[in-house]
Amino acid sequence: MSIHSQQSPSFGHQLREIRRRWVGKQLVLALSVGCTEAAVCFWEQNRRLPTSETLQRLEQFLTGAGVPAGELSTLKAAHCAAMLQRRAPGPSTLLEAAAHAL
């Protein structure tokens, strides 16, 4: 089985799982990082991505909420991969390899 046959969970999926386990409601997360509940909803649906500044606030809040560093690293890697995918037209073997290496 190739390592390319399994996709890592999306940023939105990972954020939703972390939020449900460690934070609770979308509104709590939104107020804690200074955004709207709709923004959190869009992130979790992979319709939008948080800016790097918002991602830093998100990381700080989630660290304070007790989320393990490994989960935060995976979330940041998924954000980075999603940003690269949105900038690059179509899938890239190099991008897939980098995402799986993280």
Jmol script that loads the backbone (N, CA, C; Angstrom):
load data "model"
ATOM      1  N   MET A   1       0.846  -1.186   0.000  1.00  0.00           N
ATOM      2  CA  MET A   1       0.000   0.000   0.000  1.00  0.00           C
ATOM      3  C   MET A   1       0.886   1.243   0.000  1.00  0.00           C
ATOM      4  N   SER A   2       0.587   2.150  -0.873  1.00  0.00           N
ATOM      5  CA  SER A   2       1.348   3.390  -0.995  1.00  0.00           C
ATOM      6  C   SER A   2       0.959   4.378   0.090  1.00  0.00           C
ATOM      7  N   ILE A   3       1.938   5.178   0.532  1.00  0.00           N
ATOM      8  CA  ILE A   3       1.617   6.200   1.532  1.00  0.00           C
ATOM      9  C   ILE A   3       0.716   7.270   0.937  1.00  0.00           C
ATOM     10  N   HIS A   4       0.666   7.346  -0.395  1.00  0.00           N
ATOM     11  CA  HIS A   4      -0.160   8.357  -1.046  1.00  0.00           C
ATOM     12  C   HIS A   4      -1.624   7.952  -1.111  1.00  0.00           C
ATOM     13  N   SER A   5      -1.937   6.686  -0.781  1.00  0.00           N
ATOM     14  CA  SER A   5      -3.315   6.237  -0.892  1.00  0.00           C
ATOM     15  C   SER A   5      -4.172   6.700   0.282  1.00  0.00           C
ATOM     16  N   GLN A   6      -3.546   7.120   1.354  1.00  0.00           N
ATOM     17  CA  GLN A   6      -4.298   7.603   2.504  1.00  0.00           C
ATOM     18  C   GLN A   6      -4.116   9.108   2.620  1.00  0.00           C
ATOM     19  N   GLN A   7      -5.229   9.820   2.674  1.00  0.00           N
ATOM     20  CA  GLN A   7      -5.147  11.267   2.833  1.00  0.00           C
ATOM     21  C   GLN A   7      -5.246  11.617   4.301  1.00  0.00           C
ATOM     22  N   SER A   8      -4.501  12.628   4.696  1.00  0.00           N
ATOM     23  CA  SER A   8      -4.602  13.136   6.058  1.00  0.00           C
ATOM     24  C   SER A   8      -5.920  13.878   6.188  1.00  0.00           C
ATOM     25  N   PRO A   9      -6.497  13.862   7.396  1.00  0.00           N
ATOM     26  CA  PRO A   9      -7.736  14.629   7.589  1.00  0.00           C
ATOM     27  C   PRO A   9      -7.505  16.105   7.276  1.00  0.00           C
ATOM     28  N   SER A  10      -8.523  16.741   6.745  1.00  0.00           N
ATOM     29  CA  SER A  10      -8.430  18.150   6.377  1.00  0.00           C
ATOM     30  C   SER A  10      -8.277  19.029   7.610  1.00  0.00           C
ATOM     31  N   PHE A  11      -7.872  20.262   7.371  1.00  0.00           N
ATOM     32  CA  PHE A  11      -7.765  21.232   8.455  1.00  0.00           C
ATOM     33  C   PHE A  11      -9.102  21.357   9.175  1.00  0.00           C
ATOM     34  N   GLY A  12     -10.177  21.514   8.394  1.00  0.00           N
ATOM     35  CA  GLY A  12     -11.499  21.691   8.989  1.00  0.00           C
ATOM     36  C   GLY A  12     -11.922  20.518   9.850  1.00  0.00           C
ATOM     37  N   HIS A  13     -11.678  19.311   9.358  1.00  0.00           N
ATOM     38  CA  HIS A  13     -12.038  18.111  10.128  1.00  0.00           C
ATOM     39  C   HIS A  13     -11.245  18.059  11.433  1.00  0.00           C
ATOM     40  N   GLN A  14      -9.955  18.323  11.351  1.00  0.00           N
ATOM     41  CA  GLN A  14      -9.121  18.288  12.556  1.00  0.00           C
ATOM     42  C   GLN A  14      -9.547  19.357  13.554  1.00  0.00           C
ATOM     43  N   LEU A  15      -9.823  20.561  13.057  1.00  0.00           N
ATOM     44  CA  LEU A  15     -10.251  21.636  13.947  1.00  0.00           C
ATOM     45  C   LEU A  15     -11.560  21.269  14.641  1.00  0.00           C
ATOM     46  N   ARG A  16     -12.513  20.716  13.889  1.00  0.00           N
ATOM     47  CA  ARG A  16     -13.799  20.334  14.466  1.00  0.00           C
ATOM     48  C   ARG A  16     -13.607  19.300  15.580  1.00  0.00           C
ATOM     49  N   GLU A  17     -12.778  18.302  15.323  1.00  0.00           N
ATOM     50  CA  GLU A  17     -12.549  17.261  16.334  1.00  0.00           C
ATOM     51  C   GLU A  17     -11.882  17.833  17.583  1.00  0.00           C
ATOM     52  N   ILE A  18     -10.892  18.687  17.393  1.00  0.00           N
ATOM     53  CA  ILE A  18     -10.213  19.314  18.537  1.00  0.00           C
ATOM     54  C   ILE A  18     -11.196  20.184  19.311  1.00  0.00           C
ATOM     55  N   ARG A  19     -11.964  20.986  18.588  1.00  0.00           N
ATOM     56  CA  ARG A  19     -12.927  21.859  19.266  1.00  0.00           C
ATOM     57  C   ARG A  19     -13.935  21.050  20.070  1.00  0.00           C
ATOM     58  N   ARG A  20     -14.464  20.001  19.485  1.00  0.00           N
ATOM     59  CA  ARG A  20     -15.466  19.190  20.190  1.00  0.00           C
ATOM     60  C   ARG A  20     -14.894  18.555  21.449  1.00  0.00           C
ATOM     61  N   ARG A  21     -13.652  18.090  21.371  1.00  0.00           N
ATOM     62  CA  ARG A  21     -13.038  17.431  22.537  1.00  0.00           C
ATOM     63  C   ARG A  21     -12.592  18.400  23.610  1.00  0.00           C
ATOM     64  N   TRP A  22     -12.050  19.543  23.209  1.00  0.00           N
ATOM     65  CA  TRP A  22     -11.367  20.413  24.168  1.00  0.00           C
ATOM     66  C   TRP A  22     -12.078  21.729  24.472  1.00  0.00           C
ATOM     67  N   VAL A  23     -12.963  22.178  23.590  1.00  0.00           N
ATOM     68  CA  VAL A  23     -13.542  23.514  23.755  1.00  0.00           C
ATOM     69  C   VAL A  23     -15.054  23.469  23.931  1.00  0.00           C
ATOM     70  N   GLY A  24     -15.727  22.736  23.086  1.00  0.00           N
ATOM     71  CA  GLY A  24     -17.186  22.712  23.121  1.00  0.00           C
ATOM     72  C   GLY A  24     -17.765  23.451  21.934  1.00  0.00           C
ATOM     73  N   LYS A  25     -18.499  24.487  22.196  1.00  0.00           N
ATOM     74  CA  LYS A  25     -19.253  25.201  21.156  1.00  0.00           C
ATOM     75  C   LYS A  25     -18.365  26.074  20.262  1.00  0.00           C
ATOM     76  N   GLN A  26     -18.814  26.216  19.021  1.00  0.00           N
ATOM     77  CA  GLN A  26     -18.112  27.082  18.073  1.00  0.00           C
ATOM     78  C   GLN A  26     -18.043  28.514  18.584  1.00  0.00           C
ATOM     79  N   LEU A  27     -19.090  28.960  19.243  1.00  0.00           N
ATOM     80  CA  LEU A  27     -19.129  30.334  19.746  1.00  0.00           C
ATOM     81  C   LEU A  27     -18.023  30.585  20.768  1.00  0.00           C
ATOM     82  N   VAL A  28     -17.765  29.614  21.623  1.00  0.00           N
ATOM     83  CA  VAL A  28     -16.699  29.755  22.628  1.00  0.00           C
ATOM     84  C   VAL A  28     -15.355  29.921  21.931  1.00  0.00           C
ATOM     85  N   LEU A  29     -15.101  29.091  20.936  1.00  0.00           N
ATOM     86  CA  LEU A  29     -13.845  29.190  20.189  1.00  0.00           C
ATOM     87  C   LEU A  29     -13.757  30.538  19.472  1.00  0.00           C
ATOM     88  N   ALA A  30     -14.836  30.946  18.835  1.00  0.00           N
ATOM     89  CA  ALA A  30     -14.848  32.214  18.097  1.00  0.00           C
ATOM     90  C   ALA A  30     -14.536  33.395  19.011  1.00  0.00           C
ATOM     91  N   LEU A  31     -15.221  33.468  20.135  1.00  0.00           N
ATOM     92  CA  LEU A  31     -14.991  34.581  21.060  1.00  0.00           C
ATOM     93  C   LEU A  31     -13.572  34.558  21.618  1.00  0.00           C
ATOM     94  N   SER A  32     -13.026  33.380  21.797  1.00  0.00           N
ATOM     95  CA  SER A  32     -11.690  33.241  22.382  1.00  0.00           C
ATOM     96  C   SER A  32     -10.574  33.653  21.437  1.00  0.00           C
ATOM     97  N   VAL A  33     -10.817  33.550  20.131  1.00  0.00           N
ATOM     98  CA  VAL A  33      -9.767  33.923  19.171  1.00  0.00           C
ATOM     99  C   VAL A  33     -10.092  35.208  18.422  1.00  0.00           C
ATOM    100  N   GLY A  34     -11.219  35.829  18.746  1.00  0.00           N
ATOM    101  CA  GLY A  34     -11.550  37.121  18.151  1.00  0.00           C
ATOM    102  C   GLY A  34     -12.107  37.061  16.749  1.00  0.00           C
ATOM    103  N   CYS A  35     -12.976  36.092  16.497  1.00  0.00           N
ATOM    104  CA  CYS A  35     -13.616  36.012  15.188  1.00  0.00           C
ATOM    105  C   CYS A  35     -15.099  35.713  15.390  1.00  0.00           C
ATOM    106  N   THR A  36     -15.809  35.512  14.302  1.00  0.00           N
ATOM    107  CA  THR A  36     -17.233  35.208  14.402  1.00  0.00           C
ATOM    108  C   THR A  36     -17.451  33.698  14.445  1.00  0.00           C
ATOM    109  N   GLU A  37     -18.618  33.327  14.939  1.00  0.00           N
ATOM    110  CA  GLU A  37     -18.996  31.912  14.938  1.00  0.00           C
ATOM    111  C   GLU A  37     -19.088  31.398  13.500  1.00  0.00           C
ATOM    112  N   ALA A  38     -19.542  32.257  12.589  1.00  0.00           N
ATOM    113  CA  ALA A  38     -19.626  31.879  11.174  1.00  0.00           C
ATOM    114  C   ALA A  38     -18.245  31.557  10.608  1.00  0.00           C
ATOM    115  N   ALA A  39     -17.226  32.305  11.022  1.00  0.00           N
ATOM    116  CA  ALA A  39     -15.862  32.034  10.550  1.00  0.00           C
ATOM    117  C   ALA A  39     -15.423  30.640  10.979  1.00  0.00           C
ATOM    118  N   VAL A  40     -15.669  30.293  12.237  1.00  0.00           N
ATOM    119  CA  VAL A  40     -15.304  28.959  12.734  1.00  0.00           C
ATOM    120  C   VAL A  40     -16.050  27.894  11.930  1.00  0.00           C
ATOM    121  N   CYS A  41     -17.319  28.128  11.665  1.00  0.00           N
ATOM    122  CA  CYS A  41     -18.123  27.194  10.874  1.00  0.00           C
ATOM    123  C   CYS A  41     -17.521  27.020   9.476  1.00  0.00           C
ATOM    124  N   PHE A  42     -17.151  28.119   8.835  1.00  0.00           N
ATOM    125  CA  PHE A  42     -16.543  28.046   7.499  1.00  0.00           C
ATOM    126  C   PHE A  42     -15.221  27.283   7.528  1.00  0.00           C
ATOM    127  N   TRP A  43     -14.409  27.501   8.567  1.00  0.00           N
ATOM    128  CA  TRP A  43     -13.139  26.771   8.687  1.00  0.00           C
ATOM    129  C   TRP A  43     -13.402  25.281   8.789  1.00  0.00           C
ATOM    130  N   GLU A  44     -14.355  24.915   9.643  1.00  0.00           N
ATOM    131  CA  GLU A  44     -14.638  23.496   9.867  1.00  0.00           C
ATOM    132  C   GLU A  44     -15.221  22.827   8.628  1.00  0.00           C
ATOM    133  N   GLN A  45     -15.866  23.591   7.776  1.00  0.00           N
ATOM    134  CA  GLN A  45     -16.422  23.062   6.529  1.00  0.00           C
ATOM    135  C   GLN A  45     -15.423  23.149   5.373  1.00  0.00           C
ATOM    136  N   ASN A  46     -14.208  23.596   5.662  1.00  0.00           N
ATOM    137  CA  ASN A  46     -13.162  23.776   4.644  1.00  0.00           C
ATOM    138  C   ASN A  46     -13.576  24.755   3.548  1.00  0.00           C
ATOM    139  N   ARG A  47     -14.429  25.699   3.897  1.00  0.00           N
ATOM    140  CA  ARG A  47     -14.832  26.728   2.936  1.00  0.00           C
ATOM    141  C   ARG A  47     -13.876  27.905   2.970  1.00  0.00           C
ATOM    142  N   ARG A  48     -13.252  28.119   4.101  1.00  0.00           N
ATOM    143  CA  ARG A  48     -12.265  29.191   4.279  1.00  0.00           C
ATOM    144  C   ARG A  48     -11.183  28.691   5.218  1.00  0.00           C
ATOM    145  N   LEU A  49     -10.089  29.452   5.265  1.00  0.00           N
ATOM    146  CA  LEU A  49      -9.000  29.155   6.198  1.00  0.00           C
ATOM    147  C   LEU A  49      -8.723  30.387   7.044  1.00  0.00           C
ATOM    148  N   PRO A  50      -8.343  30.179   8.299  1.00  0.00           N
ATOM    149  CA  PRO A  50      -7.965  31.338   9.111  1.00  0.00           C
ATOM    150  C   PRO A  50      -6.659  31.938   8.598  1.00  0.00           C
ATOM    151  N   THR A  51      -6.496  33.230   8.816  1.00  0.00           N
ATOM    152  CA  THR A  51      -5.235  33.888   8.469  1.00  0.00           C
ATOM    153  C   THR A  51      -4.140  33.366   9.395  1.00  0.00           C
ATOM    154  N   SER A  52      -2.890  33.646   9.056  1.00  0.00           N
ATOM    155  CA  SER A  52      -1.799  33.200   9.935  1.00  0.00           C
ATOM    156  C   SER A  52      -1.891  33.836  11.310  1.00  0.00           C
ATOM    157  N   GLU A  53      -2.336  35.093  11.361  1.00  0.00           N
ATOM    158  CA  GLU A  53      -2.479  35.759  12.665  1.00  0.00           C
ATOM    159  C   GLU A  53      -3.565  35.076  13.508  1.00  0.00           C
ATOM    160  N   THR A  54      -4.684  34.755  12.868  1.00  0.00           N
ATOM    161  CA  THR A  54      -5.761  34.074  13.584  1.00  0.00           C
ATOM    162  C   THR A  54      -5.327  32.670  13.981  1.00  0.00           C
ATOM    163  N   LEU A  55      -4.558  32.016  13.123  1.00  0.00           N
ATOM    164  CA  LEU A  55      -4.054  30.681  13.456  1.00  0.00           C
ATOM    165  C   LEU A  55      -3.170  30.745  14.701  1.00  0.00           C
ATOM    166  N   GLN A  56      -2.363  31.801  14.835  1.00  0.00           N
ATOM    167  CA  GLN A  56      -1.532  31.961  16.034  1.00  0.00           C
ATOM    168  C   GLN A  56      -2.395  32.133  17.279  1.00  0.00           C
ATOM    169  N   ARG A  57      -3.454  32.942  17.177  1.00  0.00           N
ATOM    170  CA  ARG A  57      -4.364  33.114  18.321  1.00  0.00           C
ATOM    171  C   ARG A  57      -5.069  31.801  18.646  1.00  0.00           C
ATOM    172  N   LEU A  58      -5.433  31.075  17.614  1.00  0.00           N
ATOM    173  CA  LEU A  58      -6.076  29.775  17.782  1.00  0.00           C
ATOM    174  C   LEU A  58      -5.144  28.817  18.513  1.00  0.00           C
ATOM    175  N   GLU A  59      -3.885  28.790  18.083  1.00  0.00           N
ATOM    176  CA  GLU A  59      -2.898  27.923  18.729  1.00  0.00           C
ATOM    177  C   GLU A  59      -2.700  28.306  20.198  1.00  0.00           C
ATOM    178  N   GLN A  60      -2.610  29.590  20.482  1.00  0.00           N
ATOM    179  CA  GLN A  60      -2.440  30.038  21.873  1.00  0.00           C
ATOM    180  C   GLN A  60      -3.630  29.628  22.729  1.00  0.00           C
ATOM    181  N   PHE A  61      -4.838  29.835  22.216  1.00  0.00           N
ATOM    182  CA  PHE A  61      -6.029  29.471  22.980  1.00  0.00           C
ATOM    183  C   PHE A  61      -6.094  27.966  23.202  1.00  0.00           C
ATOM    184  N   LEU A  62      -5.858  27.185  22.147  1.00  0.00           N
ATOM    185  CA  LEU A  62      -5.953  25.729  22.267  1.00  0.00           C
ATOM    186  C   LEU A  62      -4.870  25.170  23.186  1.00  0.00           C
ATOM    187  N   THR A  63      -3.695  25.786  23.182  1.00  0.00           N
ATOM    188  CA  THR A  63      -2.642  25.379  24.117  1.00  0.00           C
ATOM    189  C   THR A  63      -3.120  25.593  25.545  1.00  0.00           C
ATOM    190  N   GLY A  64      -3.707  26.752  25.808  1.00  0.00           N
ATOM    191  CA  GLY A  64      -4.243  27.046  27.131  1.00  0.00           C
ATOM    192  C   GLY A  64      -5.379  26.126  27.521  1.00  0.00           C
ATOM    193  N   ALA A  65      -6.110  25.615  26.526  1.00  0.00           N
ATOM    194  CA  ALA A  65      -7.229  24.705  26.788  1.00  0.00           C
ATOM    195  C   ALA A  65      -6.747  23.282  27.050  1.00  0.00           C
ATOM    196  N   GLY A  66      -5.436  23.049  26.875  1.00  0.00           N
ATOM    197  CA  GLY A  66      -4.879  21.732  27.171  1.00  0.00           C
ATOM    198  C   GLY A  66      -4.689  20.811  25.991  1.00  0.00           C
ATOM    199  N   VAL A  67      -4.859  21.316  24.777  1.00  0.00           N
ATOM    200  CA  VAL A  67      -4.675  20.474  23.594  1.00  0.00           C
ATOM    201  C   VAL A  67      -3.199  20.090  23.492  1.00  0.00           C
ATOM    202  N   PRO A  68      -2.898  18.795  23.336  1.00  0.00           N
ATOM    203  CA  PRO A  68      -1.502  18.356  23.241  1.00  0.00           C
ATOM    204  C   PRO A  68      -0.769  18.980  22.049  1.00  0.00           C
ATOM    205  N   ALA A  69       0.509  19.215  22.235  1.00  0.00           N
ATOM    206  CA  ALA A  69       1.343  19.842  21.202  1.00  0.00           C
ATOM    207  C   ALA A  69       1.309  19.063  19.890  1.00  0.00           C
ATOM    208  N   GLY A  70       1.266  17.746  19.967  1.00  0.00           N
ATOM    209  CA  GLY A  70       1.223  16.929  18.752  1.00  0.00           C
ATOM    210  C   GLY A  70      -0.013  17.189  17.912  1.00  0.00           C
ATOM    211  N   GLU A  71      -1.151  17.359  18.574  1.00  0.00           N
ATOM    212  CA  GLU A  71      -2.388  17.652  17.846  1.00  0.00           C
ATOM    213  C   GLU A  71      -2.324  19.033  17.205  1.00  0.00           C
ATOM    214  N   LEU A  72      -1.719  19.983  17.922  1.00  0.00           N
ATOM    215  CA  LEU A  72      -1.581  21.334  17.368  1.00  0.00           C
ATOM    216  C   LEU A  72      -0.641  21.341  16.165  1.00  0.00           C
ATOM    217  N   SER A  73       0.428  20.560  16.233  1.00  0.00           N
ATOM    218  CA  SER A  73       1.363  20.474  15.102  1.00  0.00           C
ATOM    219  C   SER A  73       0.673  19.895  13.878  1.00  0.00           C
ATOM    220  N   THR A  74      -0.142  18.872  14.091  1.00  0.00           N
ATOM    221  CA  THR A  74      -0.879  18.263  12.987  1.00  0.00           C
ATOM    222  C   THR A  74      -1.872  19.252  12.391  1.00  0.00           C
ATOM    223  N   LEU A  75      -2.525  20.021  13.250  1.00  0.00           N
ATOM    224  CA  LEU A  75      -3.475  21.033  12.786  1.00  0.00           C
ATOM    225  C   LEU A  75      -2.764  22.103  11.955  1.00  0.00           C
ATOM    226  N   LYS A  76      -1.606  22.571  12.428  1.00  0.00           N
ATOM    227  CA  LYS A  76      -0.847  23.587  11.691  1.00  0.00           C
ATOM    228  C   LYS A  76      -0.346  23.042  10.355  1.00  0.00           C
ATOM    229  N   ALA A  77       0.070  21.781  10.335  1.00  0.00           N
ATOM    230  CA  ALA A  77       0.524  21.172   9.083  1.00  0.00           C
ATOM    231  C   ALA A  77      -0.629  21.072   8.086  1.00  0.00           C
ATOM    232  N   ALA A  78      -1.816  20.735   8.573  1.00  0.00           N
ATOM    233  CA  ALA A  78      -2.991  20.660   7.697  1.00  0.00           C
ATOM    234  C   ALA A  78      -3.345  22.045   7.156  1.00  0.00           C
ATOM    235  N   HIS A  79      -3.190  23.071   7.980  1.00  0.00           N
ATOM    236  CA  HIS A  79      -3.448  24.450   7.538  1.00  0.00           C
ATOM    237  C   HIS A  79      -2.459  24.829   6.438  1.00  0.00           C
ATOM    238  N   CYS A  80      -1.200  24.508   6.649  1.00  0.00           N
ATOM    239  CA  CYS A  80      -0.156  24.814   5.663  1.00  0.00           C
ATOM    240  C   CYS A  80      -0.439  24.090   4.343  1.00  0.00           C
ATOM    241  N   ALA A  81      -0.785  22.813   4.420  1.00  0.00           N
ATOM    242  CA  ALA A  81      -1.083  22.038   3.215  1.00  0.00           C
ATOM    243  C   ALA A  81      -2.291  22.616   2.484  1.00  0.00           C
ATOM    244  N   ALA A  82      -3.306  23.022   3.235  1.00  0.00           N
ATOM    245  CA  ALA A  82      -4.503  23.602   2.617  1.00  0.00           C
ATOM    246  C   ALA A  82      -4.174  24.930   1.938  1.00  0.00           C
ATOM    247  N   MET A  83      -3.330  25.736   2.573  1.00  0.00           N
ATOM    248  CA  MET A  83      -2.932  27.012   1.968  1.00  0.00           C
ATOM    249  C   MET A  83      -2.183  26.766   0.657  1.00  0.00           C
ATOM    250  N   LEU A  84      -1.283  25.802   0.659  1.00  0.00           N
ATOM    251  CA  LEU A  84      -0.523  25.492  -0.553  1.00  0.00           C
ATOM    252  C   LEU A  84      -1.430  24.958  -1.651  1.00  0.00           C
ATOM    253  N   GLN A  85      -2.377  24.108  -1.290  1.00  0.00           N
ATOM    254  CA  GLN A  85      -3.296  23.553  -2.286  1.00  0.00           C
ATOM    255  C   GLN A  85      -4.140  24.643  -2.920  1.00  0.00           C
ATOM    256  N   ARG A  86      -4.539  25.608  -2.137  1.00  0.00           N
ATOM    257  CA  ARG A  86      -5.384  26.676  -2.677  1.00  0.00           C
ATOM    258  C   ARG A  86      -4.596  27.599  -3.595  1.00  0.00           C
ATOM    259  N   ARG A  87      -3.297  27.653  -3.407  1.00  0.00           N
ATOM    260  CA  ARG A  87      -2.462  28.515  -4.255  1.00  0.00           C
ATOM    261  C   ARG A  87      -1.994  27.797  -5.510  1.00  0.00           C
ATOM    262  N   ALA A  88      -1.908  26.472  -5.456  1.00  0.00           N
ATOM    263  CA  ALA A  88      -1.405  25.693  -6.588  1.00  0.00           C
ATOM    264  C   ALA A  88      -2.583  25.130  -7.384  1.00  0.00           C
ATOM    265  N   PRO A  89      -2.555  25.257  -8.705  1.00  0.00           N
ATOM    266  CA  PRO A  89      -3.637  24.691  -9.510  1.00  0.00           C
ATOM    267  C   PRO A  89      -3.482  23.179  -9.630  1.00  0.00           C
ATOM    268  N   GLY A  90      -4.376  22.433  -9.069  1.00  0.00           N
ATOM    269  CA  GLY A  90      -4.364  20.977  -9.162  1.00  0.00           C
ATOM    270  C   GLY A  90      -3.419  20.331  -8.176  1.00  0.00           C
ATOM    271  N   PRO A  91      -3.577  19.013  -7.991  1.00  0.00           N
ATOM    272  CA  PRO A  91      -2.731  18.298  -7.033  1.00  0.00           C
ATOM    273  C   PRO A  91      -1.290  18.208  -7.522  1.00  0.00           C
ATOM    274  N   SER A  92      -0.401  18.144  -6.572  1.00  0.00           N
ATOM    275  CA  SER A  92       1.020  18.063  -6.877  1.00  0.00           C
ATOM    276  C   SER A  92       1.621  16.896  -6.115  1.00  0.00           C
ATOM    277  N   THR A  93       2.424  16.102  -6.775  1.00  0.00           N
ATOM    278  CA  THR A  93       3.067  14.978  -6.114  1.00  0.00           C
ATOM    279  C   THR A  93       3.948  15.460  -4.980  1.00  0.00           C
ATOM    280  N   LEU A  94       4.657  16.549  -5.203  1.00  0.00           N
ATOM    281  CA  LEU A  94       5.520  17.099  -4.161  1.00  0.00           C
ATOM    282  C   LEU A  94       4.695  17.543  -2.960  1.00  0.00           C
ATOM    283  N   LEU A  95       3.572  18.193  -3.197  1.00  0.00           N
ATOM    284  CA  LEU A  95       2.701  18.644  -2.112  1.00  0.00           C
ATOM    285  C   LEU A  95       2.161  17.454  -1.332  1.00  0.00           C
ATOM    286  N   GLU A  96       1.728  16.417  -2.027  1.00  0.00           N
ATOM    287  CA  GLU A  96       1.217  15.225  -1.351  1.00  0.00           C
ATOM    288  C   GLU A  96       2.311  14.580  -0.510  1.00  0.00           C
ATOM    289  N   ALA A  97       3.502  14.488  -1.048  1.00  0.00           N
ATOM    290  CA  ALA A  97       4.612  13.890  -0.306  1.00  0.00           C
ATOM    291  C   ALA A  97       4.933  14.706   0.938  1.00  0.00           C
ATOM    292  N   ALA A  98       4.933  16.028   0.813  1.00  0.00           N
ATOM    293  CA  ALA A  98       5.218  16.888   1.967  1.00  0.00           C
ATOM    294  C   ALA A  98       4.132  16.763   3.022  1.00  0.00           C
ATOM    295  N   ALA A  99       2.878  16.708   2.607  1.00  0.00           N
ATOM    296  CA  ALA A  99       1.770  16.597   3.563  1.00  0.00           C
ATOM    297  C   ALA A  99       1.842  15.278   4.312  1.00  0.00           C
ATOM    298  N   HIS A 100       2.192  14.206   3.627  1.00  0.00           N
ATOM    299  CA  HIS A 100       2.268  12.898   4.282  1.00  0.00           C
ATOM    300  C   HIS A 100       3.508  12.766   5.158  1.00  0.00           C
ATOM    301  N   ALA A 101       4.540  13.518   4.840  1.00  0.00           N
ATOM    302  CA  ALA A 101       5.767  13.457   5.641  1.00  0.00           C
ATOM    303  C   ALA A 101       5.573  14.099   7.000  1.00  0.00           C
ATOM    304  N   LEU A 102       4.634  15.027   7.106  1.00  0.00           N
ATOM    305  CA  LEU A 102       4.376  15.707   8.375  1.00  0.00           C
ATOM    306  C   LEU A 102       3.600  14.792   9.222  1.00  0.00           C
TER     307      LEU A 102
END
end "model"
wireframe off; spacefill off
backbone 0.3
color backbone group
